[in-house]
């Protein structure tokens, strides 16, 4: 992995779980101590729950029960999400990276800082990476190289993968400030004729302030931003500075939207901002990168450690590329909604805030899109729920009651029986397999079936076992075949 950001560190831990030897190379001399991306959405918290690390985030993060859209009636109620983690959390990116790095290090993954990748030479059977460490250059031969090195990815450039997209005319001003009189305890947003402001609490009296200044069209450098500039913008847009008493960080940047044409070219793969960037609206960036890592990790692990076909990696682009396209469209619409100018557009926005967005269908759509719970990997000819996210539920394994997400902490597939008499699916505890077999009585619409759950919590197959299509699905996804019906019966 090239890049020790959230995507690279999460992917490293996933590969270590699959017993794959890997290393993370980071050109910076040390881990950054910047807030940067801050919002962790519900699906990301579920991913961390599947690996047993969510408690640290929950204990440290500031909980959001609502996400601001622009008026109290239109703001998205996250507490109704169908998840054990029906919320979003504010966690500074440097703390998220610290949690992920600790997990990778505890699994034995080396994280090399000050290691700059200068060249990559892929071939049919490997890739040779040239790494500068101080004045020394070392060459590393790897089975695969994954570029998690951000929007200006060296890996992407050296692999010759195009990164088409566009730049918006809109600029975003962002600052971490201390406010003594915020408008309400939770996230808040407001529009005026001259701009929009979003306030996201970060814990204590620190807030992330995001400003869209409708008059800002200049190309002046971001370092011209000062406390006085941001404070005066808040007063001009909202009529108050909310008890401003200082700030820690400022940034100003022009929004862009890009996505690679190929997530994989031979032995080189891309994840996170190296594969896609989009406006910050909705706080989706870091979460989309974590989803990339969770999708790619188990697939790469099975290609390297089992007889899974190399073509399994092609499904990474198919699934994550389609989801990133949806995220880019969603954030594009939100940005245009937030920055719409002119009397007619402001009138339409007011109508949407008052009448359209508070309606239940719109709220459900926004909640699914923001949280990531609505992400599906369905294929055109597959029947639901194949490809859908599976919710956490109480299950029974050979030793007693537990939660489905806890069984996924091993990084294995789970064969879940939702039938009345599923005991025949439970193997001898000493049996070795990459499939864990459990049963549940909380199956809902899946009652009467068996469900094969992927290590990232999506449904790979559903039906009645034994079934030839189950065997085919397990071969396709790189899962070992569980014990046969005769073997189960003999036990």
N, C-alpha and C positions, 0 to 999 in steps of 0.2 A: 504494500500500500504506500502510495506517495501522497503525503499529507496527513498530519495528525490533528485534523479537525474532527467534528462529530462523526462524519461518515467513515473516515479512515479508521478511527479508533473503534467504532462499533463493529465495522467489518472485521477488524483484526480479532476482536473477542469472539465473533461468530466462527471464524476460521479455527481459532484455538479450540472452541467447543467441538469442532469436527475433527480435531487432532491433526490439523494441517500446520506445518511449520511455516511461519511467516514473519515479516518484519515491517515496521512502519518507519518511513523515512520522512523527516520534516526539516525543511531548509532553515526555519527560524531557530535561533540558538536556544530558545526555551518556550514553554507553553505560554501563550498570551494571557494577560490578565484583564481583558476587556469584556464589557457586558455584551456587546453585539447582539446576536439573535437571543431572544429572551423567552418566547412563548413555546411551551410544550403542550401539544394538543392531546386529546383523549387517546387516539390510536397509538401515538408514541408512548404514552404511559402504559398502554396495554403491552406493547413490545417489551418495555422494561420489566413489566410484571412477568412476562413469559420467561425472562432470564433471571428473575429473583432480585432485581436491583431497584425496583420502583420505590421502595420505602425511603431510601435516602433522598430522592427527589421530592416526595410528598412531604417529608419532614422539613426540608429546607425551602421549598417553593412557596410562593404566595398564590393562593387558590383564586381562580376566576370562575364564578358561577354564571356570568354573562359575558358576552363579547360585544363590544360597541360597534354599532352600525351608523348611528348618527342621531337617534332619538330614543328615549326610554322605551317607547312602545315597539320600536323596530329592533332593538338590541336582541341578540340571540340568547335564549335561555339554554344553557348547557346542562343544567341539572336533569333535563328530561332525556338525555342521551341514553341509549340502551347499553350501558357499560358500567362496570364496577368503578370506573374512573370517569364519572360524568362531570367533567370540569376541564379547565386548562390550568396550567401552572406557569408562573413567572419564575424562571431560574436563569441567572446570568449564564451566558455561553461558556465562560471560563470555568464555572462550576460544573456544568454539564460535561465539559471535556475532562475535568478532573475525575468525575465519577466513571466515565467511560475508560479513561486511561488506567485508573486503578483496576478496573475489571480486566483489561487487556494484560496489564503487568502481572496480576495475580495468576493469570492463565499461562504465564511464561513467554509472552510476546515482547521482544525487544522494541523499544521506541527510541529511535536515534534522532536527536536534535542536532541542528547544524549540519545536516546531511542533505546537500542540494543535488538533485538529479539534473544532469546536464545533457544526457542523451539516452536514447533507448533504441536498441537494434533488435527488432523481433525477427524470429525465424519460424520454421514449421514446428519445431519441437520445444522452443524456449524463447526467452527474451533476455538480452544482456543489457543491464542498466549501468550507466556510468554515474558514479556518485562522488561529488566533491565534498571533502570534509577538511576544512581548512585549506592547506596547500596540497593535500594529497588527493589523488583520484583512485577510487577503487571500482572494480567491475564486479557486479553481482549477476549471476545467472539464475533466473527464476522461471518456473513453469508459466506464471502469469504475472502481469503488472496491472494494478488497478490505480487509476488516477483519481485521487480524492483531493486534488490540490487546487481547488477553487476556480473562479471564473477565468483566470488567466493561466489555466492549466498548462504546464510544460509537457505533461504526458500527452494531452490531447494534441498539442501542436506538433510534438515529435512524431506522433502516430499519423499525422496528416488528416485528422478528422475535422470536418467542417463544423462551424458553430453559428449557423445562420440566425438572424433575428433582427430586432429593431431597437432604436432608442426613442424614448418618449420625450416630449417637450417639457414634461413636468419634472420638477425637482422636489426632493424630500429633505426636510430639515429634521434632524433627530438630536435629542439631548437627554441626558440623565440628570434630572434636577431635583432639588429638595423643595417641597411645597408644604406649607403649614395650613392652608385653607383650601384643600381640593374640593371639587363640586360634589363628590360622593366617595364612599370608601372604595368602590370597585372601579373597573374600567369605564371610561366615559369618552364621548365624542360629540362634537358640535360643529355646525356649519354657519358661515355668515357670507355676506356678499364678497368678501375679500379673501376668504380662505377657509380651511378646515383644521381643526386640532383634535388629536386623539391623545388621551392620557391613560397610560397603563401603569398601575401600581407595581412596584418592585419590592415592596416590603419596607416597613418603617415609614419614613416620610420621603423616601426616594420614589420618583416617578419617571417613566419613559415618556417624553413629550415628542410627538410626531406632528409636524406642521406642513401643510400644503399651502403655500403662499401663491395665490392666483396671479399676483403681479410679478412673480419671479420668473424671468425668461433669460437672465444673463448667464454668461459662462464664466463668471468670476470663480476663482478657486475656493475650495471648501474651507481653507484656513482663514478666510476673511470672516468666518462666522465667530461671533462673540456672544457673551452673556447678554449684553445690551441689545443685540440684534434679535435674539430669540425672545427675550423678555418683552421687547416692544411689539413683536409680532403677536404674542399671546394677548397683549392688551388691545391691539388693533382688531384682532379677530373676535375675542371673547369679552373685551371690556375690562379684564382683570388679569393679574399675573398669579392668582391663586396663592398668595402669600409666599412668593418666590424668596428663597434665602440662600441660593447658591446652586452651582452646577458642577458636574464632574467631567462630562464628555460632550463634545459637539461633533456633528458630521452633517455634510450636505452632499448629496449625490443625485445624479440624474438617473431616473428609472430606465431599466433596460429589460428586454425579454429575448432570451436565446435558448435554443435547444439543439443538441447534437443530432446529426442525421444517423449516426451509428453509436450505440452504446458499447459495441464490441467490434474490434477489428483484429481478428486472429487472437494473439496472446495478450492483447491490450484491452482493458475494459475501463469504463468511466463511471463515476458515481458522484452524487451530490452536486455542488455548484460547478464542477468540471463538466457535468452533463447538461445542466439546465440552470438558468437564473431567471428571475421574474421580479416584479415589483414587490415591496414588502407588505402590501395589503393582505391582511388576514393572518400574518405571522406564520406562513407556510413553509418558508425556505428550509430551515434546519430539519423540520419534521419530514419533508420530502426526501432529504438526504438520508435520514435514519431509515426510512422505508426502503430506499435503495439498498442499503447495507443489509437489512434483514432479508430482503428478497435474494440478493446475490450470495450471501454468506453460505447458506446451506447448499445451494446449487453448486457453487465452486468446491465446497467441501466434498460433495458426493462425486463430482467428476474426478477429483484428485485421490479420493480414498476408497472408492467403490468401483463397481463396473458400470456406473452410470455413463451414458453416452455423452460425448463432448457437446452434442447438439442441445443438451439440457440448458447450456448457457445462453442459447439463442432465445429461450423463453424469458430471460432477464430483460432484454430489450423489448420484446413483445409486451410484457406486462408493465414494466416500469416506464417505458417510453410512452405508452398510452396514458398512464396515470399522470405523468408529468405534463403531457399535453393538456389534460383536463385542468390541472393546477394552473398552468399558464393562462388558459382561457378565463378561469375563475378570477385570478388576480388581476387580469387585464380589465375585466368588467368592473371589479371593485375600484380599481384606480380611476377609470373613466367616470364612475359614479362619484367618487370623492372629489374629482377635479373639474367636474362639469361647470362651465361658465356661461354667462348670458342669462337673461331674464327667463326665456322659455325653458332652458335646461334646468334652471333652479326651481321653476314651478313644477316640472316633472319629477324632480328629486323630492320635493316636498310632498307631492302626491304619493310617491312610492313609500316614503317614510311613514306617512299617516295611514295609508289604506292598503297598500300591496304587501309590504314586507312584514307587517304584524300578523298577516293571515297565516293559518296553520301550515298550508302547503309550502309557502315561502320560508317559514321558519324551519320546517323539516329539511328543506333543501339546503339552506344555509348551514344548519347544524351538521348535516352529513358532510358537506364540503369542507367546512372549517375543521371539524374534528378528525377527518380522515376515516371515520367509521364507514362512510359510504363507498370507499374504494373497493372495487371488485375486479377480479381477474377472469371473469366469465369469457368463454369462447363462444363464437356464434352458434355452433351446433351442440353445445353442451347445455343440459337442463340444470336450472337452479336446484339445489344450492351450490353445485360445483363451481368453484371460482370465487365464492363469497367468503367474507370474513366469518369465522365462527365465534360466538360469544363465549365468555367464561361461564362455567357451570359446575355444579357438584358432580363428581364422578366417583366410581368405585374401582379400585385396582385390586391386585392380589393381597394387599395388606390393609385395606380399609378405605375410608372416605377421604377424598382430597378434592382439589380444584383442577379443572382441565388445564388452566394456564400453568399450574405447578408441574404437571406431567410434561409440559413442553420445555421445561428448563433443562432437560437433558439434550435438547437439540435433535431429538428423534421424531419420527412420525408417530402419530397416535391413531390407532384404529378404535373408534368409538362405537359401541353397540347401543342402539336406542330401541332395542326389541325387548319383549316381555321376558324371554328366557335366554339371556346372553352369556350365561356362565361358561358355555363351551368355548367362548373366545378368550378366556383367561388362561395364559400359559403357565407352565411351571416357572417359578421365580428364578430358577437357575438357567432357564433358556436364554440364549443370546440372540438378539435380533435388533435391527434398527427400527423396529416398530413396537411401541408399547400398546397393550390392549386393555381397554377400560370399558365400563358401561355407565349409563346415565338414565335417569328417569325424568330429566328436565329437557327433553329433546324438542318439545313443541312440534313444529311442522315436520321435523325429521323423525318423528316417532315411527317405529316399525322398520327402521333401516339401520345399516351400518354406514359410518362416515369415516373416511380416511383424511386425517388432518395433517397438513404440512407443518414443518418446524416453525414457519412464520405465522401460523394461525389462520391459514386459508384452507378451504376444503378442496382436496385433490380428487375425491371420488365420493359418490354416495350411491347406495343401492342395498341389495341383500346379498350377504356373503353366505357360503362360498359362491363366487361369481367369476367367470373368466375375465370380465371387464375390470375387476379389482386387480387381478394379476397383471393385466396390461397396464393399468394405471400405476401400479407399484414399479413396474419395469421402466415406464416412461419417466417417472419422477426420481428414480434412483433409490427406492426403498427396497430392502430385502423382503422376500416373501415370507409371511409368518407361517407357523406350523399348519400343516394340512388338517382338514377335518378329522381324518382317521387318527393322526397323531394326537390331536386334542382329545379325542374320545378315549384313546388308550391311556391317557394320563388321568 
